[in-house]
């Protein structure tokens, strides 16, 4: 870490703040379209595929939970990879993760406008779209710059609206349909290929939990709160996903052919009022995902600056507000311009492979870092290295499903990142000599 930069962010995050980050990383816009895709591939057996996928992702979450309990500094997977495999690998993890998150943020900003457009069409095109994107990116940037407490409070509000909309659908569906919501599993079992495709789709729906691991330097008690927040988030979301699938299939028998499955389910159960309420839930869900991304992703460039892998400007903490203001503002500006000038679908392909690569490296880091940190009282997984091995196997299986273009483009980004890292290192050496 450069001599004139150090970790000085205030520790204000408790377990529920971390839980909010994990839940909003997990639940974005995807859940509102998943029920039809899952039903199309696995039919009435799709709830069982949700259970299977939660079991597949669980070893990876457990690996994050153990490593998160060892570290008190910001960075999450960047910190784990750096200590386990060296500075270059740590930088590449941060570099790839940052690119995938900024592209996802820009894409979700546009998606949020499409959702708001249901109520007001003026935000979806022309000058109105530019102003709206400026308000979204600028507003979230401002909230995060003025303090973590304000950011978490806004995130809590969006989460309450989102969860309320989803649980209202579940409660109304259960009360109206009763025992009809329980699948009978009497139809033909889907083919192995369809089960595999459904499992792949739903496993990706559990991504985003790692948001909670990044702001360890702002957690009041990371050794205890980080593992609990991750496990509570993945457990709660797994149950929520399962219940939503069961209710939506019962409410809309032909849901496999629906392009808006949860909206159709809300309309069938509650009419136009339920439809409007669920659209508000979609807006809150995408907004919550954006808010969580705005909070966590700038901490990556902040961490890399502390390590000397990026200019020190990114590591500057505002003297009065005590936030990494420069990194937050930079993230907001880049996201705004990406959202305005294009969808950058060619970049979005990297988000899949880079996220799985981060998962694999984190699982592989567990045996190395456990030997160094376990005696300090962290959350140590049982069964030796079995759980990290299972996490690596899940990550490897997911990698095999990624397209060749995504793989090749990610490799290109790794080479570009290596070039930046080498240049930064040479610059540091020159500064040290002078």
N, C-alpha and C positions, 0 to 999 in steps of 0.2 A: 504493500500500500504506500503511495507517495507520502513523503514526510509531512506535507502541508494539508493533507486530506485525511479525515478520520470519520468514523461512524458516530454521528451526533444527533440522529433523529430521536425525538422523544418517544418513550415507551408508553403509549396510550391504548393500544389494542388489547382487549380482553378476548375471552374465548368466543363470545357471540359476534364480535367484529370479524374475527377470522372465519367463523362459520358463515357469515354473510358473504364474504369474499368467495369461499368455496362453493356455496350454493348457487351464487349468481354466475360463477364460472361454468357450473354444470348446466344450469337451466337458462337457455337463451331462447332463440326462436324455434330451434329444432323440434322441441317436444310438441309443438302445435301442428307439425306435419308428420311426425313419426307414426302415429297409430295406423294410418292407411298403408304406409310402406311396409310396416311389420305384418299387418294383416294380409297384404297382397302376397308376401313371400311365405309366411308361416301359418296363415289362416287362424283358426281357433287355438292353435298351439303357440301363437305369438307371445302370450303372457309367460309361458315357460322359457321362451328365448330371452325375455327380459331377465328372468332369474339366472339363466345361464351366463348372460353377459355381465351381470353384477358380480358373479363368482369369478369370471375371467379377469375383470379389472381390479378385484379386491386385493390380490397380492401386490399389485403396483401401488395402490393406495397405502397399503401397510408399509411398503418400503419407504415411501415418502414420509409416512408418520414416524418411522424410526429415525430417519436422517434429520427430519425437522426438529426432533427433540434434542439433537446434539449441537445445534448451531444457534447462536444468539445474534448473528449479524445478518443483514439484508442480502437477498440474492437467491435463496432457494436452490434450485437445481444448478445454478451457476456456481454456487459455493461448493455443493457436493462434488460436482465434476472436477472443479479446480483442485480440491484437496486430494481427491482419489486418483486423478489421471494427469494432473499438471495444468499449468496456466493456459496453454494453447487450447486444450479441450474445453476448459472452463469458458474461455472467450467464445469459442465456436458455438457452445450451447446457448450462451447469452445472445449472440449474434443471430442465430437461426430463430430462436424463440421470439426475439424482439420483432424481426421482420414478419413472422407469421401473425403475431398479435396486432401489429399496426395495420396490416392488410385486413385482418378480421374486423378490427374496429371500424375501418373505413367502410367495409361492406355492410356491417350491421347498422352504421349510421344511415346509409341509404335505405336499408330495410325498415328502420324505424320511421323514416319519412313515408314509406309506402303504407305502413300501418296507420299513421296519423292521417294519411290521405283519405281514409275511410270516412273521417269526420270533416276534413277540410282539404279539398283537392288542390288548393293553391300552393301547397308545400311540395308537390311532386314534380314540378317543372319550372324552367325559366329562372327568373330572378328570385322568386319565392323559395325555390329549392336551395339556392346559394345562401340566402339569408337564414333559412332554417338550419342548414348544416353549420353555418357560423354560430348560430345560437346553441346548437347541441354541443359542438366541439368546444366552443368558447365557454359555455356555461359549465360544463364538466371540468374544463381546465381551471376555471376560476375557483370552483368549489374545492378542488384538490389542492390548489396553491395556498388557499387561506387556512388550511389545516385538515389533518386526518379525521378529527372529530366531526367536522362538517360533512366530509365526504362519506363517512360511515353512516351518519344520520340520514343523508339523502338516499343512500343505498338501502337502509332499513325500511324507509317509506315505500320505495319501489318494490321491495321484497314482500312486504305485507300485502300490497295490491295484487301482485303476481300470485302468491300462494293462496290468497283469498279467492281469486277467480278460479283457480284449479280445484281447490277443495270444495267450492260451491258446486262445481260440475259433478264432483264425485258424490257429495252428500245428496244432491237432488236426484242423481241417477240411481243411487242405492235405495232411496226412499220411494221412488216411483216404480222402479223395476223389480225391486226385491230380489228374490232368488234367481230371476232371469239373468242377472249379471254374471252368474257363476258359469264358466265354460264347462261343457260336458265332455269335450275331447273324444267325440264319437266319429269324426270325419277321418278321411285318409291322412296318414302321416306325410308331411311334405318331403320332397326329395332332399337328399343330402346336400345338393348344390344350393337349393333354396334356403335350407337351414343355415348353411355357411354364409350366404349373402345377408340373411337377416341378422345373424350374429355379428357380422362385420359392421353393418349399419348401426346396430344398437350399441355395440361396444364403443364406437366413436361418440355416441350420445352421452357417454359417461366421462368424456374428457372435459378438462377445465378445473377440476378439483385442485390442481396444483397452484392456483392463484393464492390459496391460503398460506402456502409455504414461503412465498417470496418476502413478505414484510416481517421477517423474524426480528429484525433490528428495531421494530416498533411494537413488538409484543411484550406485554408485561411479564409473562412467564412462558416463554416458548417451549421449554422442556415438557411442561404439562399441557398447555393450552393447544399447541399446534396438533399433536396427535389426536386429541379429543375432538377438535374442530373438524379435522379431516374425516374421522370415522363417523361422527354424527351426520356430517353432510352427505357422505356417500350412502350411508344407511337410510337416511330419510328420503333422499332423492330416489333410491332404488324402489322403496315402497310406493312413493308417489307415482313414478313411471308405471309400475305394475297396476295400480288401481285405475289410473287414467286409461290404460289400454283395455282393461276389463269393462269399464263403464262405457267407453266410446264404442266398443264392438257391440255391446248389448243395445245401446241407444240407436245406432245406425247399422242395421244388418248388412248393407252393401258398402261398408266403410272402405273396403279395399279399393274401390273405384273413385273415392273422394279425393279432391285436391286440397280441401280444407276440412280435414276430419273433425277437429275439435270444435270448429265453428258450426259444422253440421250437427254435431252432438248437442251443443248448447242450444241450437235452434229447435231441435227435436224435443228437448227436455223442458226448455223454459221460454221458447218463442223469441220474438225480437228483443225483449228486454235482456234475456240471457245472452243473446248474440252480441249486443252492445257491451255488456259487462265483460264478456270474454275478450273482445277486441281491446278493451282497456287493459285487460290482463296481458295481452300480447305486447302492447305498448310498454307496459311496466316491465315485462320480462326482458324485452330487448334493451330497454333503458337500463335495467339493473345489470345486464351483462356488459353494457358499455361502461357503466360506472365502475364496476369491478375491474374492467380492463384498464380504465384510466388511472385507477389507484395503483394497480400492481405493475403494469408494464414499464412505466418510467423508472421504477426501482431497479430495473435491469441495467439501463444506461448509467444510473447512479452507482450501482455496484461495480460495473466495469470501469468507471472513472476512478473509483476508490482503489481498484487494482492496478491502475495505470495503463489499462488497455484502451481507454478513450481519453480525449482531452479533459483536463481537470474541470473545465466549465460545466460538464454534466454532473459533477459531484458536488457542486456548490449548494449549500443549504441556506435558505433565506434566513437572514439574521434575526428577524422578529417572528416570522410565521413558523419557522423550524420545519420546513418542508423542502424536498429537492425540487425547488421551483423551476430551475432551468431545464431539467429533464422532463418535467411535466409540461411546460410550455412547448418544448420542442416536439414532444409526442402529439400534443393537440394540433400544432400547425401541420405536421406531416400528415396526420390523419385527415385533417380538413382538406388539404390539397389533393390527396389521393381520392377522397370521396367525390370531389368536384370534377376532376379531370378524367376519371375513368374507373372502371370496375377492377382493372388489374387482375383479371381472372388468371392470367399466366403466372402471377405471383402467388395467388391463393393456393395453387397446387402444392406449394412447399409446406403449407401449414400442416397437412396430414403427415407427411414423412418426418418433418422436423419434430413434431410433437411426440411421435412414437420413438424417435431417436433419443429424445430427452428422457422418456420413460425407461428405455432400455439402459441407458447410461446410469440413471439413478438407481435402478435395481442392481446393476453390476457394481455400484459403488458401496453397497451396504456391507459386504464382507470386509472390504478394506477399511472402511471408516469405523465399523463396529469394534475392530481390534484396537483402535486408538481412543474411542470415546465411551464405550459401553460402561467402563468402570466409573464414569462420572455421574451415573444415575439416570441415563436416558431410557427411552421406551424401547426395550430390546425384544425383538420378535422371538417367538419360540421356534423349535424344530431346526435350529442351526441355520443352514443356508437354503433350506427347502423353499421357503417363501420367495426369496430373491430369485431363485432358479425358475420358479413358476412365473414370476413377473417377467423375466427375460424371455421365457417361452411364449407368453402372450404377446409381448412386444414383437418378437420375431415373426409370429404368425400374422400380426397386423402389417408388418413391413412387407411380407410376401404378397399382400393384397394391393399394395400401392402401385400405381401405374409407372411404367418405365420413364415417361416424361417427367413425372414428379421426382423420381429418384435422380435422374440426370440433372435436373435443374437445381435440386438441393445440393448435389455434389459440386456444381458450378458455384453456388453461393458459399460453400465451405472453402473452395479455393480462393474466392474473392476475400472472404473473411480472413483467411490465412495471410493474404497479402497485406491487409490492413494491420493485422497483428504484428507482422514482421516490421512494417514501417514504424509503428508505434514503439516497438521495442528498440529499434535502432535510434529513434529520436530520444528515448529515455537514456540510452547509453551515452549519447552525445551530451545531453544535459548533465549527466553525472560527471563526465570528464571535465566539463567546463566549470 
